[in-house]
Amino acid sequence: MTLDNTTPDNTTPKNSSWWSAFVRLLRKEFLPLITDLRLAIVMLLLIALFSITGTIIEQGESLNFYQTNYPENPALFGFLSWKVLLSLGLNDVYRTWWFLTLLIFFGTSLTACTFTRQLPALKAARRWKFYDQPRQFQKLALSAEFELDKDNTAPLENLTQILSDRRYKIFQESSGILYARKGIIGRIGPIVVHIGIVLILLGGIWGAMTGFIAQEMVPSGESFQIKNIISAGPWARKPNSQDWSVRVNRFWIDYTPNGGINQFYSDMSVVNPQGEEIDHQKIFVNQPLRYDGITFYQTSWGISAVKVQINNSPIFQLPMAQLRTNGQGKLWGTWIPTKPDLSAGVSLIAKDLQGTVLIYNSQGQLMNTLRAGMSTQINGVTLKLLEIVGSTGLQIKSDPSIPIVYAGFATLMLGVISSYFSHSQIWALQKDGRLYVGGKTNRAQITFEREIIGVLDRLNSQEQPGEKATA
């Protein structure tokens, strides 16, 4: 008896069949699903819908803001309360996991469609196939047949010159067969459009991950560092407070003749830790300050303090608080003591920065009206109004994705323009004393028909054939 030390040949990895099945599943099930045009349209509509929602609903506001404007009873549309809004992330739509997932899925669909459909279509368009049988021209929507004179032995040379004049690229395999095309850029256009859209989507995702939004209310004449960040991505690069700060040199408002606000301005300087000015700019609405990738927008205004003097006392700067008016305009107020023991005083009310305040006593009666630089006698003391100190409301935004988004839009527009070019193809065959000409295009069919007719008319006039037939 002998021992057989051989083992069955079973060297195939066990997971190879599993991997093959997985790949087949992706190709047969997932890939056709994700490249479905109907699914892409649905995702695009959802992205547009949620983007509109993020535009209508105020983004990045405080909890108190949403509780005030979106109460539970009565809820907006019967269901949209502040709890629903916050639970769904509608207060910060563009950074929610479901919105970013939708962008990623849509980008994946476009990318897969580009590789499985658009690139193969472009590759097929770059290849050409000569027609060497008359019956092949019968399949073309536009075709013509010429009966040649015996003396005309080179009709394709005339056709080549005609097509060259019309900027066709000519390919010839032999003296009797010709293929010409133009507008191949029209086949590249859809691919460029997909690239542009994917760039925009990537920019949106990158901006949500790396950007931040902050708000600051800064009194005129004071400096600040960015601290009140209301919304930020997980990879946001926040400014280092030790590197630089911003000083509001002056804030002022230009008023119209009827007392309305025409424009408000902030004169701002970026300063280093030593107080040296690095950058300086006057900002207003639609004219922000940009520094170190951060943009400072002028968005609102307020009254921060009032400077007064009582008799010959030092100048006091008293803070002013915004009063509740139930939507009836803006008012700011403060209380000024007129006795050393604080047992008596008056209230100052201001509604703008034009320098006028209203003075009320403790019973709520109007006692006087003052403008900046004026004084009045109240409760046995002289009260002088020196200045109303305004404050500028700034929205501060960092969005590193802006160059990507702009590049995406530029690419998208380039692709849309390229897509308008028609990809036109023309075949010709000279055989058995006849010349067969035909062509097709992917768009602008009427224009192509006119072009073909012009080519045939010119060819017919040059060749003077005995008979011409079109189909």
Residue pairs with C-beta under 8 A, 6 or more apart in sequence:
31 112
31 116
33 39
34 105
34 108
34 109
34 112
35 109
35 112
35 113
35 116
35 117
39 109
40 106
40 109
40 110
40 113
43 102
43 105
43 106
43 109
44 106
46 102
47 99
47 102
47 103
47 106
50 93
50 99
50 102
51 93
51 94
53 90
53 93
54 90
54 93
54 94
57 85
57 90
57 91
57 93
58 65
58 69
58 91
59 91
59 92
59 93
59 94
59 231
60 91
60 92
60 213
60 230
60 231
61 91
61 230
62 230
63 82
63 86
66 82
66 85
66 86
66 91
67 82
69 82
70 76
70 80
70 81
70 82
70 85
71 81
71 82
72 81
72 82
72 83
75 81
75 84
85 91
88 96
89 95
89 96
89 97
89 98
89 99
92 231
93 99
94 204
94 207
94 208
95 208
95 231
95 233
100 205
100 208
103 201
103 204
103 205
104 201
104 205
106 201
107 197
107 198
107 201
107 202
110 194
110 197
110 198
111 194
111 198
113 194
114 191
114 194
114 195
118 190
118 191
118 194
119 191
121 187
122 187
122 188
122 191
125 184
125 187
125 423
126 184
128 171
128 179
128 181
128 425
129 179
130 171
130 173
130 177
130 178
130 179
130 427
131 137
131 177
131 179
131 427
131 429
131 436
131 438
132 177
132 429
132 431
133 429
134 145
134 429
134 431
134 434
134 436
136 427
137 143
137 145
137 427
137 429
137 436
137 437
137 438
138 471
140 427
140 438
140 439
140 440
141 440
141 445
142 438
142 439
142 440
142 448
142 449
142 452
143 436
143 437
143 438
143 439
143 470
143 471
144 436
144 437
144 438
144 452
144 456
144 468
144 469
144 470
144 471
145 434
145 435
145 436
145 437
145 468
145 469
145 470
145 471
146 155
146 434
146 435
146 436
146 437
146 459
146 460
146 463
146 465
146 467
146 468
146 469
147 433
147 434
147 465
147 466
147 467
147 468
147 469
148 155
148 430
148 433
148 434
148 435
148 463
148 465
148 466
149 463
149 464
149 465
149 466
150 433
152 463
152 464
152 465
155 430
155 435
155 459
155 463
156 172
156 175
156 176
156 178
156 428
156 430
156 435
158 459
158 462
158 463
159 178
159 428
159 435
159 437
159 455
159 459
160 170
160 172
160 178
162 455
162 458
162 459
162 462
163 170
163 180
163 426
163 455
164 170
166 182
166 451
166 455
167 182
168 180
168 181
168 182
168 424
168 426
169 180
169 181
169 182
170 178
170 179
170 180
171 178
171 179
171 180
171 181
172 178
172 179
173 179
175 430
176 429
176 430
176 431
177 428
177 429
177 430
178 426
178 427
178 428
178 429
179 425
179 426
179 427
179 428
180 425
180 426
180 427
180 428
181 423
181 424
181 425
181 426
182 423
182 424
183 421
183 422
183 423
183 424
183 441
184 423
185 418
185 421
186 418
186 419
186 420
186 421
186 422
186 423
186 442
186 443
187 423
187 442
188 418
189 415
189 416
189 417
189 418
189 419
189 420
189 421
190 415
190 419
191 415
192 411
192 412
192 414
192 415
192 418
193 412
193 415
193 416
193 419
194 415
195 411
195 415
196 408
196 409
196 410
196 411
196 412
196 413
196 414
196 415
197 408
197 412
198 408
199 404
199 405
199 407
199 408
199 411
199 412
200 404
200 405
200 408
200 409
200 412
201 408
202 401
202 404
202 408
203 401
203 402
203 404
203 405
203 407
203 408
204 401
204 405
205 401
206 400
206 401
206 404
207 233
207 399
207 400
207 401
207 402
207 405
208 233
209 233
209 234
209 235
209 236
210 233
210 235
210 236
210 237
210 398
210 400
210 401
211 232
211 233
211 236
211 397
211 398
211 399
211 400
211 401
212 229
212 231
212 232
212 233
212 236
212 238
212 397
212 398
213 229
213 230
213 231
213 232
213 395
213 396
213 397
213 398
214 226
214 227
214 228
214 229
214 230
214 395
214 396
214 397
215 228
215 230
215 299
215 393
215 394
215 395
215 396
216 224
216 226
216 227
216 228
216 393
216 394
216 396
217 300
217 302
217 304
217 391
217 392
217 393
217 394
218 224
218 246
218 248
218 391
218 392
218 394
219 248
219 251
219 304
219 305
219 389
219 390
219 391
220 248
220 249
220 250
220 251
220 252
220 304
220 389
220 390
220 391
220 392
221 248
221 249
221 250
221 389
222 247
222 248
223 245
223 246
223 247
223 248
223 271
224 245
224 246
224 247
224 248
225 239
225 241
225 245
225 246
226 238
226 239
226 241
226 294
226 396
227 241
229 238
232 238
236 398
237 293
237 398
237 400
239 292
239 294
239 398
242 273
243 272
243 273
244 270
244 271
244 272
244 273
244 278
244 291
244 292
245 270
245 271
245 273
246 268
246 269
246 270
246 271
246 289
246 296
247 268
247 269
247 270
247 271
248 266
248 267
248 268
248 392
249 267
249 268
249 269
250 266
250 267
251 264
251 265
251 266
251 267
251 301
251 390
251 391
251 392
252 264
252 265
252 353
252 390
253 261
253 262
253 263
253 264
253 265
253 301
253 352
253 353
253 390
254 261
254 262
254 263
254 264
254 265
255 261
255 262
255 352
255 354
256 262
259 352
259 354
261 352
263 284
263 285
264 284
264 285
264 298
264 301
264 392
265 282
265 283
265 284
265 298
266 282
266 283
266 284
266 298
266 392
266 394
267 280
267 282
268 280
268 281
268 282
268 283
268 289
268 296
269 277
269 278
269 279
269 280
270 277
270 278
270 279
270 280
270 289
270 291
271 277
271 278
272 278
278 291
279 289
279 291
281 289
283 289
283 296
283 297
283 298
284 298
285 298
285 299
287 298
288 295
288 296
288 297
288 298
289 295
289 296
290 296
293 398
293 400
294 396
294 397
294 398
295 396
295 397
295 398
295 399
296 394
296 395
296 396
297 394
297 395
297 396
297 397
298 392
298 393
298 394
299 393
299 394
299 395
300 392
300 393
301 353
301 390
301 391
301 392
301 393
302 322
302 330
302 332
302 390
302 391
302 393
303 320
303 322
303 332
303 350
303 353
303 388
303 389
303 390
303 391
304 319
304 320
304 389
304 390
304 391
305 317
305 318
305 319
305 320
305 334
305 389
306 317
306 318
306 320
306 334
306 348
306 350
306 357
306 385
306 387
306 388
306 389
307 315
307 316
307 317
307 318
307 385
307 386
307 387
307 388
307 389
308 315
308 316
308 318
308 336
308 348
308 383
308 384
308 385
308 386
309 315
309 316
309 383
309 384
309 386
310 316
310 336
310 338
310 381
310 382
310 383
310 384
311 381
311 382
315 386
316 336
317 389
318 334
318 336
319 334
320 332
320 333
320 334
320 348
320 350
321 332
321 333
321 334
322 330
322 331
322 332
323 331
323 332
323 333
323 349
325 331
329 351
330 351
330 352
331 349
331 350
331 351
332 349
332 350
332 351
333 347
333 348
333 349
333 350
334 347
334 348
335 345
335 346
335 347
335 348
336 345
336 346
336 347
336 348
336 383
337 344
337 345
338 344
338 345
338 346
338 378
338 379
338 380
338 381
338 383
339 345
339 379
344 362
344 379
345 362
345 379
346 359
346 360
346 361
346 362
346 367
346 378
346 379
346 383
347 359
347 360
347 361
348 357
348 358
348 359
349 357
349 358
349 359
349 360
350 356
350 357
350 358
350 388
353 388
353 390
355 371
355 372
355 373
355 385
355 388
356 369
356 370
356 371
357 369
357 370
357 371
357 385
357 388
358 366
358 369
359 366
359 367
359 368
359 369
359 370
359 376
359 378
359 383
360 366
360 367
361 367
367 378
368 376
368 378
370 376
370 383
370 385
371 385
372 385
372 386
372 387
372 388
373 385
373 386
374 384
374 385
375 382
375 383
375 384
375 385
376 382
376 383
377 383
422 441
422 442
422 443
422 444
422 447
422 448
423 441
423 442
423 443
424 439
424 440
424 441
424 448
424 451
425 439
425 440
425 441
426 437
426 438
426 439
426 452
426 455
427 436
427 437
427 438
427 439
428 435
428 436
428 437
428 438
429 435
429 436
430 436
435 463
435 465
437 455
437 456
437 459
439 448
439 452
440 448
441 448
456 468
456 470
460 468
